[in-house]
Amino acid sequence: MPSQRQFVLSLSCRDAKGIVYAVSGLLYQAGCNIIDSQQFGDVQSEDATGLFFMRVHFEAPVHLSDRQTLERLFVSVRDQFEMRLQIHDLARKPRLLLMVSKHGHCLNDLLFRWRSGQLDLDIPAIVSNHPDFAELAASYGIPFHHLPLPTGSSAEAKRAQEQQIEALIDAEAIDLVVLARYMQILSPEFCKFLAGRAINIHHSFLPSFKGAKPYYQAHERGVKLIGATAHYVTADLDEGPIIEQDVERVDHTLSPEDFTAVGRDVECVVLARAVRWHIEHRVLLNGRKTVVLR
């Protein structure tokens, strides 16, 4: 568990000389102790953005032990390099809203990792358009919000349901929404509301195998690798900035049901990694991509 005076500073800006020196020097002069630090300059590829990224985990002295004071400390450096800079207090646990439909493997996995202490966060609510996982939520002592969307619901009905979720997000001071196999297309308005604070998970067969039973389609085509992708939610369906991906090898001896089981395992692992890296403030947006400072 982090001490009451540990923080993470994350920043991005145009790459320039002296950024690391300015940040580390300011922390040193203020009496802070740097616990670990990572940085990356995106200046080496044809599609490089020319941005510099940095994450610093540090401990602050007592007189600087609140986020607002530390932010004021960095005003001049932030302005000098035109940084997008955030300071996160590790004493405050991130608050997650989990959303699910009828496939509960990712939900169950995240709940187990949370209960067993693998994810240091709070889960004040679970939302679903189906009632299936109310008992699972109750077993963890988490309020379950069943917000149904009958088949054929109009765009107006879907938007009204999303506004209920938005109100819940505001009321519970949610930091991150996790679509743990929530099988609804989100409206552009909802995507804008969630920008930078919602993660989705799906199989990596797109765009080849769309629609129902993609693992059965993959089995029919003799696919040899099954993968999953976790990404930030945007209005471009399943095309948001990718946070994590992984694959597992399969072969002709496996049934379509085996393919599905392998795929679900990969989805759980990939989503858990993406959630962990987000709540540890390791993921920074780099245009349509992400930088994950591990």
C-alpha positions as CSV (number, residue, x, y, z in Angstrom):
1,M,0.0,0.0,0.0
2,P,1.4,3.5,-0.8
3,S,2.2,5.9,2.0
4,Q,0.0,8.9,2.6
5,R,2.6,11.1,0.8
6,Q,3.2,9.3,-2.4
7,F,2.2,10.7,-5.8
8,V,2.5,10.1,-9.5
9,L,3.3,12.9,-11.9
10,S,2.5,12.3,-15.5
11,L,3.1,14.7,-18.4
12,S,3.4,15.1,-22.1
13,C,4.7,18.0,-24.2
14,R,6.7,18.8,-27.3
15,D,10.1,17.1,-27.0
16,A,12.9,19.5,-25.9
17,K,16.2,19.5,-24.1
18,G,16.1,19.8,-20.3
19,I,12.7,18.4,-19.5
20,V,13.9,15.5,-17.3
21,Y,16.4,17.9,-15.6
22,A,13.7,20.5,-14.9
23,V,11.2,18.0,-13.4
24,S,13.7,16.0,-11.4
25,G,15.6,19.1,-10.3
26,L,12.4,20.7,-9.0
27,L,11.4,17.6,-7.1
28,Y,14.9,17.5,-5.5
29,Q,14.8,21.1,-4.6
30,A,11.4,20.7,-3.0
31,G,12.7,17.8,-0.8
32,C,10.9,15.0,-2.7
33,N,12.3,11.5,-3.1
34,I,11.9,10.0,-6.6
35,I,10.9,6.3,-6.2
36,D,10.9,5.4,-10.0
37,S,10.7,7.3,-13.2
38,Q,10.1,6.4,-16.9
39,Q,10.1,8.6,-20.0
40,F,9.7,8.2,-23.8
41,G,10.3,10.5,-26.7
42,D,8.2,9.8,-29.8
43,V,10.7,11.1,-32.4
44,Q,12.0,8.0,-34.2
45,S,9.3,6.7,-36.6
46,E,7.6,8.1,-39.7
47,D,4.3,8.7,-37.9
48,A,6.0,10.1,-34.8
49,T,4.2,12.9,-33.0
50,G,7.3,14.6,-31.7
51,L,5.9,14.4,-28.1
52,F,7.8,13.6,-24.9
53,F,6.1,11.5,-22.1
54,M,7.2,11.1,-18.5
55,R,5.9,9.4,-15.4
56,V,7.5,10.0,-12.0
57,H,6.5,8.2,-8.8
58,F,7.7,10.2,-5.8
59,E,7.3,10.8,-2.1
60,A,6.7,14.3,-0.9
61,P,7.7,15.9,2.4
62,V,5.0,16.8,4.9
63,H,4.7,20.4,3.9
64,L,4.0,19.3,0.2
65,S,1.7,16.4,1.0
66,D,-1.4,17.5,-0.9
67,R,-2.0,17.5,-4.7
68,Q,-3.0,21.2,-5.0
69,T,0.3,22.4,-3.4
70,L,2.3,20.2,-5.7
71,E,0.5,21.4,-8.7
72,R,1.3,25.0,-7.8
73,L,4.9,24.0,-7.4
74,F,5.0,22.9,-11.0
75,V,3.2,25.9,-12.6
76,S,6.4,27.5,-14.0
77,V,7.8,24.3,-15.4
78,R,4.5,23.4,-16.9
79,D,4.1,26.7,-18.6
80,Q,7.8,26.8,-19.8
81,F,7.4,23.5,-21.7
82,E,3.7,23.8,-22.4
83,M,3.0,20.5,-20.6
84,R,-0.1,18.5,-20.2
85,L,0.7,17.7,-16.6
86,Q,-1.2,15.8,-13.9
87,I,-0.4,14.9,-10.3
88,H,-2.2,11.9,-8.8
89,D,-2.4,11.3,-5.0
90,L,-1.8,7.6,-4.4
91,A,-3.6,7.8,-1.1
92,R,-6.9,8.1,-3.0
93,K,-8.1,4.9,-4.6
94,P,-9.6,5.2,-8.1
95,R,-13.3,4.6,-8.3
96,L,-14.5,2.2,-11.0
97,L,-17.9,1.6,-12.6
98,L,-18.2,-1.8,-14.2
99,M,-20.7,-2.4,-17.0
100,V,-21.7,-5.8,-18.3
101,S,-24.3,-7.5,-20.4
102,K,-24.7,-11.3,-20.5
103,H,-21.1,-12.6,-20.7
104,G,-19.7,-12.3,-17.2
105,H,-16.1,-13.7,-17.4
106,C,-14.4,-10.3,-17.4
107,L,-16.7,-9.0,-14.7
108,N,-16.0,-12.0,-12.5
109,D,-12.3,-11.8,-13.1
110,L,-12.0,-8.1,-12.2
111,L,-14.1,-8.6,-9.0
112,F,-11.9,-11.5,-7.9
113,R,-8.7,-9.4,-8.6
114,W,-10.2,-6.5,-6.6
115,R,-11.3,-8.7,-3.7
116,S,-8.0,-10.5,-3.5
117,G,-6.1,-7.2,-3.4
118,Q,-4.5,-7.4,-6.9
119,L,-6.2,-4.2,-8.0
120,D,-6.1,-1.3,-5.5
121,L,-9.3,0.5,-6.3
122,D,-13.0,0.9,-5.2
123,I,-16.0,-0.4,-7.1
124,P,-19.1,1.5,-6.0
125,A,-21.4,0.2,-8.7
126,I,-22.1,-2.3,-11.4
127,V,-24.4,-1.4,-14.3
128,S,-26.1,-3.9,-16.7
129,N,-28.8,-4.0,-19.3
130,H,-29.7,-7.5,-18.1
131,P,-30.4,-8.8,-14.6
132,D,-28.2,-11.9,-14.8
133,F,-25.3,-10.8,-12.5
134,A,-27.3,-9.2,-9.7
135,E,-26.5,-12.1,-7.4
136,L,-22.8,-11.9,-8.2
137,A,-22.7,-8.2,-7.4
138,A,-24.6,-8.9,-4.2
139,S,-22.0,-11.5,-3.2
140,Y,-19.4,-8.8,-3.4
141,G,-21.5,-6.2,-1.6
142,I,-21.6,-4.0,-4.7
143,P,-24.8,-2.1,-5.7
144,F,-26.2,-3.5,-9.0
145,H,-28.1,-1.2,-11.3
146,H,-30.3,-3.0,-13.8
147,L,-31.0,-0.5,-16.6
148,P,-32.8,-2.5,-19.3
149,L,-32.7,-1.9,-23.0
150,P,-35.3,-4.0,-24.7
151,T,-34.6,-5.4,-28.2
152,G,-35.4,-2.7,-30.8
153,S,-35.1,0.2,-28.3
154,S,-35.2,3.6,-30.1
155,A,-32.2,5.9,-30.1
156,E,-34.1,8.2,-27.7
157,A,-34.6,5.3,-25.2
158,K,-30.9,4.3,-25.4
159,R,-29.8,7.9,-24.9
160,A,-32.2,8.2,-21.9
161,Q,-30.6,5.0,-20.4
162,E,-27.1,6.5,-21.0
163,Q,-28.1,9.7,-19.2
164,Q,-29.0,7.5,-16.2
165,I,-25.5,6.1,-16.3
166,E,-24.0,9.5,-16.6
167,A,-25.9,10.7,-13.5
168,L,-24.6,7.6,-11.6
169,I,-21.0,8.4,-12.7
170,D,-21.3,11.9,-11.4
171,A,-23.0,10.9,-8.2
172,E,-20.4,8.2,-7.4
173,A,-17.4,10.4,-8.5
174,I,-16.3,7.6,-10.9
175,D,-12.8,7.8,-12.3
176,L,-12.9,5.0,-14.8
177,V,-15.7,3.1,-16.6
178,V,-14.9,-0.4,-17.6
179,L,-17.0,-2.1,-20.3
180,A,-16.5,-5.7,-19.1
181,R,-18.3,-7.1,-22.2
182,Y,-21.1,-4.6,-22.2
183,M,-22.6,-5.4,-25.6
184,Q,-24.2,-2.0,-26.6
185,I,-23.0,0.6,-29.0
186,L,-22.6,3.8,-27.2
187,S,-23.9,7.1,-28.6
188,P,-21.4,9.8,-29.7
189,E,-22.7,11.9,-26.8
190,F,-21.9,9.2,-24.2
191,C,-18.5,8.6,-25.8
192,K,-17.7,12.3,-25.5
193,F,-18.8,12.3,-21.8
194,L,-16.5,9.3,-21.2
195,A,-13.5,10.5,-23.2
196,G,-10.3,9.3,-21.7
197,R,-11.9,7.5,-18.8
198,A,-13.6,4.4,-20.3
199,I,-11.9,1.1,-21.4
200,N,-13.5,-1.6,-23.6
201,I,-12.4,-5.1,-24.3
202,H,-13.1,-7.3,-27.4
203,H,-11.6,-10.1,-29.4
204,S,-9.0,-9.2,-32.0
205,F,-10.6,-10.9,-35.0
206,L,-12.1,-7.6,-36.1
207,P,-12.8,-6.7,-38.9
208,S,-12.6,-10.2,-40.3
209,F,-15.2,-11.9,-38.0
210,K,-18.0,-9.6,-37.0
211,G,-21.3,-10.2,-35.3
212,A,-22.5,-13.2,-33.3
213,K,-20.2,-16.1,-32.4
214,P,-16.9,-14.8,-33.7
215,Y,-15.0,-17.7,-32.1
216,Y,-17.1,-20.1,-34.1
217,Q,-16.3,-18.2,-37.3
218,A,-12.6,-18.3,-36.4
219,H,-12.8,-22.1,-35.8
220,E,-14.4,-22.5,-39.2
221,R,-11.6,-20.6,-40.9
222,G,-8.9,-22.5,-39.1
223,V,-7.5,-19.6,-37.1
224,K,-4.2,-20.4,-35.3
225,L,-4.0,-17.3,-33.0
226,I,-6.7,-16.0,-30.7
227,G,-6.3,-12.5,-29.3
228,A,-7.9,-9.7,-27.4
229,T,-7.7,-5.9,-27.4
230,A,-8.3,-3.4,-24.6
231,H,-8.7,0.2,-25.8
232,Y,-10.2,3.5,-24.8
233,V,-13.7,4.2,-25.9
234,T,-14.3,6.6,-28.7
235,A,-17.2,7.3,-31.1
236,D,-15.3,5.2,-33.7
237,L,-16.6,1.8,-32.8
238,D,-13.7,-0.5,-31.5
239,E,-11.1,1.9,-32.9
240,G,-10.0,3.8,-29.8
241,P,-6.4,4.1,-28.7
242,I,-5.1,0.6,-27.9
243,I,-3.8,0.1,-24.3
244,E,-3.0,-3.7,-24.4
245,Q,-3.2,-6.8,-26.6
246,D,-2.3,-10.4,-26.2
247,V,-2.7,-13.7,-28.1
248,E,-2.9,-17.4,-27.4
249,R,-2.1,-20.2,-29.9
250,V,-4.8,-22.7,-30.9
251,D,-5.0,-25.6,-33.4
252,H,-7.2,-28.0,-35.2
253,T,-7.7,-30.3,-32.2
254,L,-9.8,-27.7,-30.4
255,S,-13.5,-27.3,-30.7
256,P,-15.4,-24.0,-31.2
257,E,-16.2,-24.1,-27.5
258,D,-12.5,-24.5,-26.7
259,F,-11.8,-21.5,-28.9
260,T,-14.4,-19.5,-27.0
261,A,-12.9,-20.6,-23.6
262,V,-9.3,-19.6,-24.7
263,G,-10.6,-16.3,-26.0
264,R,-12.4,-15.5,-22.8
265,D,-9.2,-16.2,-20.8
266,V,-7.2,-13.8,-23.0
267,E,-9.9,-11.1,-22.7
268,C,-9.8,-11.3,-18.9
269,V,-6.0,-11.0,-18.7
270,V,-5.8,-8.2,-21.3
271,L,-8.6,-6.2,-19.6
272,A,-7.1,-6.6,-16.2
273,R,-3.7,-5.3,-17.4
274,A,-5.3,-2.3,-19.1
275,V,-7.2,-1.4,-16.0
276,R,-4.2,-1.8,-13.8
277,W,-2.0,0.4,-16.0
278,H,-4.7,3.1,-16.2
279,I,-5.3,3.3,-12.4
280,E,-1.5,3.4,-11.9
281,H,-1.4,6.4,-14.3
282,R,0.9,4.6,-16.7
283,V,-1.1,5.3,-19.9
284,L,-0.7,8.5,-21.8
285,L,-2.5,9.4,-25.0
286,N,-0.3,10.0,-28.0
287,G,-2.7,11.0,-30.8
288,R,-4.5,7.9,-31.9
289,K,-2.1,5.7,-29.9
290,T,-1.1,5.3,-26.3
291,V,2.3,5.3,-24.5
292,V,2.3,2.8,-21.6
293,L,5.2,3.7,-19.2
294,R,5.8,0.4,-17.3
